[in-house]
Amino acid sequence: MFSKTGPEISSTLALVSPGAPLRDGLDRILQARMGALVVVGDSADVLSICTGGFLLDTEYSPQRLYELAKMDGAIILSGDARRIARANVHLMPDPKVVTSETGTRHRTAERVARSLSIPVLSVSEEQSVITAYRGDKRHSLASIGALLSKSNQALATLERYGQRLDEVLARLDQSEYTNQVHFRDVVLVLQRYEMVRRIAEEIETSLVELGVDGRLVSLQLNELSSGFELNYRAVIEDYMGACSITEADAVIEFLGSMETDDLLILEKVAKGLLGISLCAKVWGNFDRRDHRLEESQVSGRGMRVMAKAQELPVSVRYAILDGFPAGRSLAEASVEDLVEIPGVSQIWARAVVDIFAGEDPKVH
């Protein structure tokens, strides 16, 4: 849910996660203090930049990879890394492809990965590190111990920030109860949500790299982030004028694009949100120059309250958000008002009314 590495590099990291056969072979090379260049893919494009070497076309095993790494050339694996196609190959990628690396092996690896967008793995004998390349992305693999230590520290940080998020959410709940919500309260909640999301992203990246050794970390992350995305969107839908999944995505994408230093400054977050065309429609009367954030009162539409009822389908929530008049609060809605909205049945309309009345929704 949170991973920022992208599907391509994530799938590459999964190939070399602890416990995977390919990682076993690379670790053997690393432990012997040898170097290696491994290309995962034997398509026509790959073969077109290969010269020399010899054809193997044999089943992959960590032992075979280790033995073949004793030769200087690159090793070509099949796309699923289950077969060794060629060995001791000299790679000749386009020299015009830009690379930031300095060593010969790493420069070749980055050029091949960028020009063909396939996984390329480089084992450095001098630095004792495995680097994975794919497209424009590169990732140096850490040891299992270092990854677990980093993940545990991140989990502790996530728990602390989660507690702070709960505190500002409790204040928002209290402000909603007294009808005294200010724009600053909403911005503070969204700021905390984004900070928590970024920490969770870091943990998920480590989980991909940890593979089977990350099961306990994964369980803790799931417990700490349960319902996170749904509640994050609910705040946006309540106060930012989002009436569709796409519009909520636009707000999340903006917050995700902010530099961390800017995200920590509440006024910059507020000004950025006000600059989004979606939010500008909602806050068109807000004077950015003369009003302080805490002086601008706002009111939610009730999506946060509905999000607390897990029985209520997401499609029904969005139908209500899209079909209910923007100037009214859902707390004032009757069953008759809600059933007039396409996609909202009598049962779900009654459930929503019960939710806002503080009763358990009756959905049977």
Secondary structure per residue as TSV (DSSP state, phi and psi in degrees):
chain	resnum	aa	ss	phi	psi
A	1	M	-	360.0	-40.3
A	2	F	-	-101.2	-11.5
A	3	S	-	-56.8	133.0
A	4	K	-	-104.5	-3.2
A	5	T	S	-73.7	-20.4
A	6	G	-	89.7	153.7
A	7	P	H	-63.6	-34.1
A	8	E	H	-68.4	-52.6
A	9	I	H	-70.6	-29.6
A	10	S	H	-64.3	-42.4
A	11	S	H	-66.8	-32.8
A	12	T	H	-67.6	-43.2
A	13	L	H	-64.7	-34.5
A	14	A	H	-63.6	-34.1
A	15	L	H	-63.0	-31.3
A	16	V	T	-114.0	22.1
A	17	S	S	-72.7	155.3
A	18	P	T	-55.0	135.5
A	19	G	T	96.8	-20.8
A	20	A	S	-75.8	142.3
A	21	P	H	-56.4	-38.1
A	22	L	H	-65.6	-39.7
A	23	R	H	-64.8	-36.0
A	24	D	H	-60.1	-44.7
A	25	G	H	-65.3	-41.4
A	26	L	H	-65.9	-38.2
A	27	D	H	-65.3	-35.3
A	28	R	H	-62.9	-41.4
A	29	I	H	-64.2	-42.1
A	30	L	H	-65.0	-43.8
A	31	Q	H	-65.6	-28.7
A	32	A	T	-84.1	3.8
A	33	R	T	56.1	44.4
A	34	M	-	-113.2	168.5
A	35	G	-	-110.7	164.3
A	36	A	E	-163.0	155.2
A	37	L	E	-130.8	115.1
A	38	V	E	-120.1	126.1
A	39	V	E	-108.1	126.4
A	40	V	E	-99.2	95.1
A	41	G	-	146.5	130.6
A	42	D	-	-127.9	39.0
A	43	S	-	-71.7	175.4
A	44	A	H	-61.9	-34.6
A	45	D	H	-63.9	-38.7
A	46	V	H	-68.5	-46.5
A	47	L	H	-64.7	-25.4
A	48	S	T	-69.2	-19.6
A	49	I	T	-105.6	9.9
A	50	C	E	-98.6	136.4
A	51	T	E	-133.7	150.1
A	52	G	S	70.1	-162.3
A	53	G	S	75.2	-165.6
A	54	F	E	-146.9	153.5
A	55	L	E	-81.2	133.7
A	56	L	E	-115.5	-59.2
A	57	D	E	50.7	58.6
A	58	T	E	-128.2	161.6
A	59	E	E	-63.3	139.4
A	60	Y	-	-72.9	144.3
A	61	S	-	-151.8	149.8
A	62	P	H	-57.0	-37.5
A	63	Q	H	-64.4	-42.8
A	64	R	H	-65.2	-40.3
A	65	L	H	-61.3	-42.8
A	66	Y	H	-62.1	-45.4
A	67	E	H	-64.8	-40.8
A	68	L	H	-69.9	-25.2
A	69	A	T	-69.8	-13.1
A	70	K	T	-69.0	-18.3
A	71	M	S	-88.4	162.2
A	72	D	S	-78.9	-27.1
A	73	G	S	-76.6	173.9
A	74	A	E	-77.3	157.2
A	75	I	E	-112.6	129.0
A	76	I	E	-106.1	120.3
A	77	L	E	-103.9	163.5
A	78	S	-	-69.8	167.1
A	79	G	T	-60.6	-29.3
A	80	D	T	-95.1	5.7
A	81	A	S	60.9	25.7
A	82	R	S	-99.2	-12.6
A	83	R	E	-135.0	148.8
A	84	I	E	-97.2	114.9
A	85	A	E	-84.4	-50.6
A	86	R	E	-143.1	162.6
A	87	A	E	-145.0	161.3
A	88	N	E	54.1	40.5
A	89	V	E	-91.6	143.7
A	90	H	E	-98.4	122.0
A	91	L	E	-94.1	137.7
A	92	M	-	-129.1	71.8
A	93	P	-	-71.3	167.8
A	94	D	-	-61.8	118.2
A	95	P	T	-67.4	-14.0
A	96	K	T	-77.1	-15.7
A	97	V	S	-66.6	128.1
A	98	V	-	-70.7	138.9
A	99	T	-	-139.2	143.7
A	100	S	-	-99.4	-2.2
A	101	E	-	-79.9	164.1
A	102	T	-	-114.3	-41.2
A	103	G	S	-69.0	149.8
A	104	T	H	-58.5	-48.1
A	105	R	H	-62.8	-43.8
A	106	H	H	-71.4	-35.5
A	107	R	H	-63.5	-43.2
A	108	T	H	-63.1	-44.1
A	109	A	H	-59.9	-45.4
A	110	E	H	-68.2	-38.6
A	111	R	H	-66.0	-41.5
A	112	V	H	-64.1	-44.8
A	113	A	H	-63.6	-39.6
A	114	R	H	-73.5	-37.4
A	115	S	H	-79.5	-30.8
A	116	L	H	-113.5	-8.8
A	117	S	-	52.9	50.4
A	118	I	-	-126.2	160.2
A	119	P	-	-68.5	130.1
A	120	V	E	-131.6	132.2
A	121	L	E	-119.0	131.2
A	122	S	E	-122.1	127.3
A	123	V	E	-107.4	119.6
A	124	S	E	-93.0	121.9
A	125	E	T	-76.5	-26.9
A	126	E	T	-80.8	-43.6
A	127	Q	T	-92.9	-8.4
A	128	S	T	53.6	52.7
A	129	V	E	-140.6	145.9
A	130	I	E	-103.5	127.6
A	131	T	E	-118.2	130.5
A	132	A	E	-104.0	133.9
A	133	Y	E	-121.9	143.6
A	134	R	E	-160.8	124.0
A	135	G	T	59.2	-131.2
A	136	D	T	-91.0	3.9
A	137	K	E	-97.5	146.0
A	138	R	E	-137.8	148.1
A	139	H	E	-149.8	123.3
A	140	S	E	-87.8	127.0
A	141	L	E	-78.9	131.4
A	142	A	-	-96.1	165.1
A	143	S	-	-71.1	160.3
A	144	I	H	-60.6	-42.9
A	145	G	H	-60.4	-44.1
A	146	A	H	-65.5	-39.8
A	147	L	H	-65.6	-43.7
A	148	L	H	-64.5	-40.6
A	149	S	H	-63.4	-44.9
A	150	K	H	-63.0	-42.3
A	151	S	H	-65.6	-40.6
A	152	N	H	-66.1	-38.4
A	153	Q	H	-65.0	-40.8
A	154	A	H	-66.5	-37.4
A	155	L	H	-63.0	-41.3
A	156	A	H	-63.7	-41.2
A	157	T	H	-65.2	-41.8
A	158	L	H	-60.7	-40.2
A	159	E	H	-64.6	-42.2
A	160	R	H	-64.5	-46.3
A	161	Y	H	-67.3	-32.7
A	162	G	H	-63.0	-38.2
A	163	Q	H	-65.7	-39.5
A	164	R	H	-67.0	-36.3
A	165	L	H	-63.3	-42.9
A	166	D	H	-60.6	-35.7
A	167	E	H	-65.1	-46.1
A	168	V	H	-71.7	-30.0
A	169	L	H	-67.9	-37.7
A	170	A	H	-64.5	-38.5
A	171	R	H	-66.5	-38.0
A	172	L	H	-64.9	-41.0
A	173	D	H	-59.2	-45.2
A	174	Q	H	-64.3	-40.5
A	175	S	H	-65.7	-37.6
A	176	E	H	-65.5	-37.9
A	177	Y	H	-63.3	-36.7
A	178	T	T	-95.1	4.1
A	179	N	T	58.0	41.6
A	180	Q	-	-126.6	39.1
A	181	V	-	-78.5	133.3
A	182	H	B	-113.4	158.6
A	183	F	H	-58.3	-34.7
A	184	R	H	-61.5	-37.9
A	185	D	H	-60.8	-41.9
A	186	V	H	-68.2	-44.9
A	187	V	H	-62.0	-39.6
A	188	L	H	-62.9	-41.6
A	189	V	H	-64.0	-45.4
A	190	L	H	-65.3	-36.9
A	191	Q	H	-61.4	-45.4
A	192	R	H	-67.2	-38.6
A	193	Y	H	-59.8	-43.8
A	194	E	H	-67.1	-37.3
A	195	M	H	-65.0	-41.2
A	196	V	H	-65.3	-39.9
A	197	R	H	-62.1	-39.2
A	198	R	H	-67.2	-38.4
A	199	I	H	-65.1	-42.1
A	200	A	H	-63.4	-34.9
A	201	E	H	-58.9	-45.6
A	202	E	H	-61.2	-39.9
A	203	I	H	-67.6	-41.5
A	204	E	H	-64.5	-35.0
A	205	T	H	-62.5	-42.3
A	206	S	H	-65.9	-34.4
A	207	L	H	-63.9	-39.8
A	208	V	H	-60.5	-41.8
A	209	E	H	-75.5	-28.4
A	210	L	H	-76.2	-28.6
A	211	G	G	62.4	-132.0
A	212	V	G	-65.4	-21.9
A	213	D	G	-79.0	-2.0
A	214	G	G	-103.1	16.2
A	215	R	H	-62.8	-44.2
A	216	L	H	-67.3	-38.8
A	217	V	H	-63.4	-39.9
A	218	S	H	-62.9	-41.4
A	219	L	H	-62.5	-41.7
A	220	Q	H	-67.9	-39.8
A	221	L	H	-63.4	-43.7
A	222	N	H	-61.9	-37.8
A	223	E	H	-68.0	-42.3
A	224	L	H	-73.9	-26.4
A	225	S	T	-109.9	13.0
A	226	S	T	-58.9	126.6
A	227	G	T	74.3	6.0
A	228	F	H	-59.6	-54.9
A	229	E	H	-62.2	-40.7
A	230	L	H	-61.6	-43.7
A	231	N	H	-70.7	-35.6
A	232	Y	H	-59.2	-49.3
A	233	R	H	-65.1	-33.9
A	234	A	H	-62.7	-39.4
A	235	V	H	-64.6	-43.5
A	236	I	H	-62.2	-43.9
A	237	E	H	-68.3	-30.0
A	238	D	H	-71.4	-43.3
A	239	Y	H	-119.8	-16.8
A	240	M	S	-98.6	2.9
A	241	G	-	80.4	12.9
A	242	A	-	-72.5	125.9
A	243	C	-	-118.2	12.0
A	244	S	S	-156.8	165.3
A	245	I	H	-61.2	-39.3
A	246	T	H	-62.5	-41.8
A	247	E	H	-68.4	-39.1
A	248	A	H	-64.2	-37.9
A	249	D	H	-60.3	-36.5
A	250	A	H	-63.7	-39.5
A	251	V	H	-69.3	-44.6
A	252	I	H	-62.9	-39.6
A	253	E	H	-64.1	-40.5
A	254	F	H	-62.4	-48.7
A	255	L	H	-61.8	-37.8
A	256	G	H	-68.4	-23.5
A	257	S	H	-85.9	-10.9
A	258	M	S	-70.1	141.7
A	259	E	-	-65.0	147.1
A	260	T	H	-58.6	-40.2
A	261	D	H	-62.1	-39.1
A	262	D	H	-71.2	-35.4
A	263	L	H	-62.9	-30.3
A	264	L	T	-74.7	-13.2
A	265	I	-	-99.6	110.3
A	266	L	H	-60.0	-38.4
A	267	E	H	-64.8	-35.9
A	268	K	H	-68.8	-37.0
A	269	V	H	-63.8	-44.3
A	270	A	H	-62.6	-46.2
A	271	K	H	-64.0	-37.3
A	272	G	H	-64.7	-42.7
A	273	L	H	-64.3	-39.5
A	274	L	H	-67.8	-21.0
A	275	G	H	-82.0	-14.1
A	276	I	S	-73.3	131.4
A	277	S	H	-56.2	-36.3
A	278	L	H	-59.0	-48.1
A	279	C	H	-75.0	-28.0
A	280	A	H	-61.6	-32.5
A	281	K	H	-64.5	-36.7
A	282	V	H	-78.7	-38.0
A	283	W	T	-107.8	33.0
A	284	G	T	-61.6	-27.9
A	285	N	T	-92.0	3.2
A	286	F	-	-82.2	120.7
A	287	D	-	-84.1	107.4
A	288	R	T	-69.5	-20.5
A	289	R	T	-90.1	-38.5
A	290	D	T	-104.8	-15.2
A	291	H	-	-103.4	137.5
A	292	R	-	-84.3	152.0
A	293	L	G	-56.2	-43.2
A	294	E	G	-69.8	-12.9
A	295	E	G	-89.1	-5.3
A	296	S	-	-101.8	107.0
A	297	Q	B	-80.8	143.5
A	298	V	-	-135.5	166.7
A	299	S	-	-137.7	141.5
A	300	G	-	-86.2	165.0
A	301	R	-	-97.9	-9.9
A	302	G	S	107.0	6.1
A	303	M	H	-68.1	-31.8
A	304	R	H	-63.8	-39.1
A	305	V	H	-66.3	-44.0
A	306	M	H	-65.0	-33.8
A	307	A	H	-64.3	-22.3
A	308	K	T	-72.7	-18.1
A	309	A	-	-94.3	98.1
A	310	Q	T	-66.8	-20.4
A	311	E	T	-71.0	-22.2
A	312	L	S	-77.4	118.5
A	313	P	-	-61.0	147.6
A	314	V	H	-60.6	-37.1
A	315	S	H	-61.6	-36.2
A	316	V	H	-70.0	-40.4
A	317	R	H	-60.0	-46.2
A	318	Y	H	-69.9	-33.1
A	319	A	H	-63.5	-42.2
A	320	I	H	-67.5	-43.6
A	321	L	H	-60.7	-39.8
A	322	D	H	-77.5	-33.5
A	323	G	H	-97.3	-16.7
A	324	F	S	-85.3	139.0
A	325	P	-	-54.0	132.9
A	326	A	T	-64.2	-26.9
A	327	G	T	-81.7	-4.9
A	328	R	S	-112.2	152.7
A	329	S	-	-91.8	142.0
A	330	L	G	-64.9	-20.2
A	331	A	G	-63.5	-21.6
A	332	E	G	-94.0	-3.3
A	333	A	-	-74.8	147.3
A	334	S	-	-106.0	169.1
A	335	V	H	-59.4	-40.6
A	336	E	H	-62.9	-37.8
A	337	D	H	-63.4	-42.1
A	338	L	H	-76.7	-35.0
A	339	V	H	-69.9	-14.9
A	340	E	T	-74.9	-14.5
A	341	I	S	-82.3	127.9
A	342	P	T	-57.0	132.4
A	343	G	T	93.2	-0.8
A	344	V	-	-113.7	113.5
A	345	S	-	-84.2	171.7
A	346	Q	H	-60.0	-39.6
A	347	I	H	-63.6	-47.0
A	348	W	H	-71.4	-34.1
A	349	A	H	-62.1	-44.7
A	350	R	H	-63.8	-38.9
A	351	A	H	-61.6	-42.6
A	352	V	H	-65.0	-42.8
A	353	V	H	-62.6	-40.1
A	354	D	H	-64.0	-38.4
A	355	I	H	-60.2	-47.2
A	356	F	H	-73.9	-17.5
A	357	A	T	-86.1	-0.9
A	358	G	T	81.2	16.9
A	359	E	S	-106.0	159.9
A	360	D	-	-69.1	128.9
A	361	P	-	-65.3	136.2
A	362	K	-	-99.8	109.5
A	363	V	-	-114.9	9.6
A	364	H	-	-110.1	360.0
